[in-house]
Amino acid sequence: MRVLESVELEQKFQDKIDKEIKIEPNDWMPDAYRKTLIRQMSQHAHSEVVGMLPEANWITRAPNLRRKAVLLAKVQDEAGHGLYLYSATETLGADREATIDDLHSGKAKYSSIFNYPAVSWADIGAIGWLVDGAAIMNQVALCRCSYGPYARAMVKICKEESFHQRQGYELLTTLANGSPEQKQLAQEALNRFWWPALMMFGPNDDESPNSAQSMKWKIKRLSNDELRQNFIDATVPQAELIGLKVPDPNLKWNEETGHYDFSPINWDEFWQVVGGNGPCNKQRVDARRKAKENGLWVREAAMAFAEKRASRKSA
Amino acid sequence: MKNEALFRFLLRLGDDSLILGQRLAEWCGHGPILEEDIAMTNISLDLIGQAMSILDYAGVVEDKGRDCDKLGLLRFESEYVNLLLVEQPNGDFGDTMMRQFLFDAFRKPLYERLVNSSDKQLAAIADKSLKETRYHLKHSSEWIIRLGDGTEESHTRIQNSLDTLWRYSSELFYSDEVDNELTKTGILPDLSGIRSEWEATVNSVFQQATIVIPTNNWKFEGGRLGRHSEHFGHLLSELQYMQRAYPNMQW
């Protein structure tokens, strides 16, 4: 009887998804669906928060006050996205602090791109243009995700991300039109971030075992390779427009397919960085862990104060 | 120059915002909780915005073609005239909030008076900044009270912050011929009530926070005249890095 019931519930759930009806927090959902979303959404939240670090690294050194203000606003947006996504994850019954502890213990991942360093001011442009640009490709698709709170969070986040992408491109355009030193900074930033940005879409489709289930649940709408190809097709002309060279000798427009052909991706590097051997993995997680540890006394004080106030009120 | 006293007054006002905004930006990504990361970044952004309007206007008054970037990022150390308080290092979160609170409690009554300046541009900048400063003061006051009346550890820490930073508070009320000149010509309204208003705010907040003002009243001053602490050169080396490394470029 119970087995039958769960089969029926699952059928109803899948019917809803097939009819494009959003799943809401109080609706019945399979455990695996819930777990997949908690993992994906909390890791998305972690990515927003860890992603603040390479950019924050340049706020105090921004070349002028307008750029400083713009970068502050951008990083503040990312923190807001993190907060928004942690809240959305909590609608699934996850505990924000527990998911953060998983990040600090190394159990939870975040986007590997943030394990690369931002070593020059031009990298701030490359991050906005390429990293936020790649994120948008993923996130626009997520606006139609079957889970309501995640899909709605994505609508707001995408608006801000597309603004960031244009800011990053505008920053690099200024450099590309500037002095020879500035042009060089811009080209070097593209060289550094091009391949890691392509890796952001994840392994090739035949190497991505969880994708089929996520597609069936409509958590995922487009495959890794489709998204990657869309990104390349959109980005190459933008690079050409400002006179930057994409660092791929085999990059070529293919009339037949209507897409760019490109070199194979270095998946060894990808898996090394995912596995903890990127240039900044340790530094990023250490920074987040340290922030939490150093803030413990502040959070304890806030809790103690709130309790005191509550008991004084009721007394 | 159209008005040297006004230029010097604007530099003092603008440098306070710029340097405190720069300090707060150092917290970005490292706050004790995500909500505070957002709050401190937001306050930093407000202050940098204020610095841009104030220093741009200072450049207009000076009339030598300098804008907020030339003034904000390309002066020598002794030419900055911010308070010593705002250049002090962030320390822990309590130190940062105490520095912010002592400053906000001063800035609010200052801006409340500057909105009545006969100088329309200064009055307009003060009006916009006052709205922001009210939020900043609410935020920093609440944290002082929370930390003071929180746990034993937070109480000890925030009392230590006050003990360390109190010595820089008298400079908030530094005044000289710059202020006299501007009061005489009517550009500055009467600023004499600011100190008592500031004292009332800090006394009330410290009382709720159950912390006490230290008895050592030795004054550390000099920032208004370009004499800074050892920390300041390091702050400038970050603030000015790109402008010094790549001079005369558009960004």
Interface residues (C-beta under 8 A of the other chain):
Chain A: V49 M52 L53 A56 I59 T60 R61 A62 P63 N64 L65 R66 R67 K68 A69 L72 A73 V75 Q76 A79 G80 G82 L83 Y86 W121 T174 L175 G178 S179 E181 Q182 A287 K290 A291 K292 N294 G295 L296 W297 V298 R299 E300 A301 A302 A304 F305 K308
Chain B: L18 Q22 A25 E26 C28 G29 H30 G31 P32 I33 L34 E35 E36 D37 I38 T41 N42 S44 L45 I48 G49 A51 M52 L55 C68 D69 G72 L73 D92 F93 G94 I145 R146 L147 D149 G150 T151 E153 S154 R157 E238 L239 Y241 M242 Q243 Y246 M249 Q250 W251
